């Protein structure tokens, strides 16, 4: 049985104005290895019109055969005007209050600013593994909202098709840029860098918020990234 979880005892996340470094210790049959993922403080990803700042980062874990396995690092980036947008309602709130507020994360998810998610593999990951997990989450959200329609079904099919023949080795990244116009730009990086090369653009105003929700929503894949976003934004807006 697989379930998303977080194991903070074995991770050290260092956050500063210079970006975020995730150091991950992995025990493989007695051999200890260290995977490091550096999320830069600012990026201009494919499909974005502006440079975005790092809102937070963390590890995604899954439970496999009763053991937590860290499979990827997730960086969440926001457009600069997110600060003013969020401060209007959340200025003066502490880290714990933001961290526990579903409304705070909804304001990020649905906010009128560009967003970007960088997913960097810690262990080998197939595109199908990634896309099916994300598309199932989106499908579940839309059906729960009662908004699922034929266009959404086609969107999920296209999303899965983009990833069908892809494989991601440790250190390679999936780049997901969400525009204000309602499009999702998908790009890949084999060396962890941010290249200005678009693989596919999906036009559906519901896909962007759903992608952000997979990372930092109520049942998002990385509780650690969610806590990091609350911590960093609390510092910035206050």
C-alpha positions as CSV (number, residue, x, y, z in Angstrom):
1,X,0.0,0.0,0.0
2,X,1.4,3.4,-1.0
3,X,0.6,6.7,0.8
4,X,2.1,10.2,0.7
5,X,3.8,11.2,3.9
6,X,6.6,13.2,5.3
7,X,9.6,12.2,7.3
8,X,11.2,15.3,8.6
9,X,13.6,13.4,10.9
10,X,15.8,12.3,8.0
11,X,15.7,15.6,6.0
12,X,17.5,18.8,6.4
13,X,16.1,21.8,4.5
14,X,18.2,24.9,4.6
15,X,16.3,28.1,3.5
16,X,17.9,31.5,2.9
17,X,17.8,34.4,0.6
18,X,20.1,32.4,-1.7
19,X,17.6,29.7,-2.3
20,X,16.8,26.4,-0.8
21,X,19.1,23.3,-0.5
22,X,17.5,20.0,0.3
23,X,20.0,17.4,1.6
24,X,18.6,14.0,1.7
25,X,20.2,11.0,3.4
26,X,19.2,7.7,1.9
27,X,20.0,4.3,3.4
28,X,20.5,1.6,0.7
29,X,21.3,-1.7,2.4
30,X,24.0,-0.2,4.7
31,X,25.5,2.1,2.0
32,X,24.7,5.8,2.9
33,X,24.3,8.2,0.0
34,X,23.4,11.8,-0.1
35,X,21.3,13.5,-2.8
36,X,21.2,17.3,-2.8
37,X,18.8,19.5,-4.7
38,X,19.4,23.2,-5.0
39,X,16.4,25.4,-5.7
40,X,17.6,28.8,-6.8
41,X,16.1,32.0,-5.3
42,X,14.7,33.3,-8.6
43,X,13.9,31.6,-11.9
44,X,12.3,32.6,-15.2
45,X,10.9,29.2,-16.4
46,X,9.6,28.4,-19.8
47,X,6.2,29.9,-20.4
48,X,6.5,32.6,-17.7
49,X,6.4,36.3,-18.6
50,X,8.3,37.4,-15.4
51,X,11.0,36.1,-13.0
52,X,9.5,34.2,-10.1
53,X,10.8,33.9,-6.5
54,X,11.1,30.7,-4.4
55,X,8.1,30.4,-2.1
56,X,9.2,27.2,-0.5
57,X,10.6,23.7,-1.1
58,X,10.4,20.2,0.4
59,X,10.6,16.5,-0.2
60,X,7.8,14.2,-1.4
61,X,7.7,10.8,0.3
62,X,5.7,7.6,-0.4
63,X,5.2,4.6,1.7
64,X,6.4,1.4,0.0
65,X,6.2,-1.9,1.9
66,X,5.9,-0.1,5.2
67,X,9.0,2.1,4.5
68,X,9.0,5.7,3.7
69,X,10.9,6.4,0.5
70,X,11.8,10.0,-0.6
71,X,11.3,10.2,-4.3
72,X,11.5,13.9,-5.3
73,X,12.1,17.4,-4.2
74,X,9.4,20.0,-4.9
75,X,10.1,23.8,-5.3
76,X,7.2,26.2,-5.4
77,X,7.8,29.6,-7.1
78,X,5.5,32.7,-7.3
79,X,5.4,35.9,-9.2
80,X,6.5,39.0,-7.2
81,X,3.0,40.5,-7.1
82,X,1.9,37.5,-5.0
83,X,3.5,39.3,-2.0
84,X,1.1,42.3,-2.2
85,X,-1.8,40.0,-3.0
86,X,-1.3,37.8,0.0
87,X,-0.2,40.6,2.4
88,X,-3.6,42.3,2.0
89,X,-5.2,39.5,4.0
90,X,-2.4,37.6,5.7
91,X,0.1,40.3,6.9
92,X,0.7,39.9,10.7
93,X,-0.1,36.2,10.8
94,X,2.5,33.9,12.3
95,X,4.0,30.8,10.6
96,X,1.8,28.3,12.5
97,X,-1.4,30.2,11.7
98,X,-0.5,30.3,8.0
99,X,0.6,26.7,8.1
100,X,-2.7,25.5,9.5
101,X,-4.9,27.7,7.4
102,X,-6.5,26.1,4.4
103,X,-7.7,29.5,3.2
104,X,-4.1,30.8,3.0
105,X,-3.1,28.0,0.7
106,X,-6.3,28.4,-1.4
107,X,-5.3,32.1,-1.9
108,X,-2.0,30.9,-3.2
109,X,-3.5,28.2,-5.4
110,X,-6.1,30.5,-6.9
111,X,-4.2,33.8,-6.7
112,X,-3.9,36.2,-9.8
113,X,-0.2,35.6,-10.3
114,X,2.1,33.3,-12.2
115,X,3.3,30.1,-10.5
116,X,5.9,27.5,-11.2
117,X,6.6,24.0,-9.8
118,X,9.9,22.3,-10.1
119,X,9.9,18.6,-9.4
120,X,13.4,17.1,-9.2
121,X,13.8,13.3,-9.0
122,X,15.7,11.8,-6.0
123,X,15.2,8.2,-7.2
124,X,14.5,7.1,-10.8
125,X,11.0,8.0,-11.8
126,X,9.0,7.2,-15.0
127,X,6.8,9.9,-16.6
128,X,3.8,7.6,-16.4
129,X,4.3,7.2,-12.6
130,X,4.3,11.0,-12.2
131,X,1.5,11.8,-14.6
132,X,-0.9,9.2,-13.4
133,X,-0.5,10.3,-9.8
134,X,-1.1,14.0,-10.7
135,X,-3.9,13.4,-13.2
136,X,-5.7,11.1,-10.6
137,X,-5.5,14.0,-8.1
138,X,-6.8,16.5,-10.6
139,X,-9.6,14.1,-11.6
140,X,-10.6,13.7,-7.9
141,X,-10.6,17.5,-7.3
142,X,-12.8,18.3,-10.3
143,X,-15.3,15.5,-9.6
144,X,-15.6,16.6,-5.9
145,X,-16.3,20.1,-7.1
146,X,-18.9,18.9,-9.5
147,X,-17.1,20.7,-12.4
148,X,-15.6,17.7,-14.3
149,X,-16.5,17.8,-18.0
150,X,-15.4,16.5,-21.4
151,X,-12.8,19.2,-21.8
152,X,-11.2,18.1,-18.5
153,X,-11.1,14.5,-19.7
154,X,-9.2,15.6,-22.8
155,X,-6.9,17.7,-20.7
156,X,-6.0,14.7,-18.5
157,X,-5.4,12.6,-21.6
158,X,-3.1,15.2,-23.1
159,X,-1.2,15.6,-19.8
160,X,-0.6,11.8,-19.6
161,X,0.4,11.7,-23.2
162,X,3.2,14.2,-22.7
163,X,4.8,12.1,-20.0
164,X,4.1,8.6,-21.6
165,X,7.6,8.0,-23.0
166,X,9.6,10.0,-20.4
167,X,12.0,8.7,-17.7
168,X,13.6,10.9,-15.1
169,X,16.9,9.9,-13.5
170,X,18.0,11.4,-10.1
171,X,18.7,15.1,-10.6
172,X,16.5,15.6,-13.6
173,X,13.4,17.8,-13.3
174,X,9.8,18.3,-14.4
175,X,9.0,22.0,-14.9
176,X,5.4,23.1,-14.7
177,X,4.6,26.8,-15.3
178,X,1.1,28.1,-14.6
179,X,0.0,31.3,-16.4
180,X,-2.7,33.8,-15.4
181,X,-4.3,33.2,-18.8
182,X,-5.2,29.6,-17.8
183,X,-2.4,27.6,-19.5
184,X,0.1,25.0,-18.2
185,X,3.5,24.9,-19.8
186,X,5.3,21.6,-19.4
187,X,9.1,21.3,-19.8
188,X,11.8,18.8,-18.8
189,X,15.4,19.2,-17.7
190,X,17.8,16.3,-17.6
191,X,20.4,18.2,-15.6
192,X,18.2,20.1,-13.1
193,X,18.7,23.4,-14.9
194,X,15.9,25.7,-16.2
195,X,16.0,25.7,-20.0
196,X,13.8,27.9,-22.1
197,X,12.3,25.0,-24.0
198,X,8.6,24.2,-24.0
199,X,7.6,20.6,-24.4
200,X,3.8,21.2,-24.4
201,X,1.2,23.8,-23.5
202,X,-2.1,22.7,-22.2
203,X,-5.0,25.2,-22.3
204,X,-7.4,24.7,-19.5
205,X,-8.0,27.3,-16.7
206,X,-8.6,24.5,-14.1
207,X,-5.3,22.6,-14.6
208,X,-3.0,25.2,-13.1
209,X,-4.7,25.6,-9.7
210,X,-5.0,21.8,-9.6
211,X,-1.3,21.3,-10.2
212,X,-0.4,23.7,-7.4
213,X,-2.9,22.0,-5.1
214,X,-1.1,18.7,-5.7
215,X,2.0,20.2,-4.1
216,X,0.6,22.4,-1.3
217,X,-3.1,21.7,-1.0
218,X,-5.0,20.1,1.9
219,X,-3.9,16.6,0.7
220,X,-0.9,17.7,-1.3
221,X,2.1,15.4,-2.0
222,X,4.6,17.3,0.1
223,X,3.7,18.5,3.6
224,X,7.3,19.6,4.0
225,X,7.0,21.9,1.0
226,X,3.7,23.3,2.4
227,X,5.4,24.1,5.7
228,X,8.3,25.7,3.9
229,X,5.9,27.9,1.9
230,X,4.1,29.1,5.1
231,X,7.5,29.8,6.8
232,X,9.1,31.7,3.9
233,X,5.9,33.8,3.0
234,X,5.3,34.6,6.7
235,X,8.8,36.2,6.8
236,X,8.4,38.0,3.5
237,X,4.9,39.5,4.0
238,X,5.6,40.5,7.6
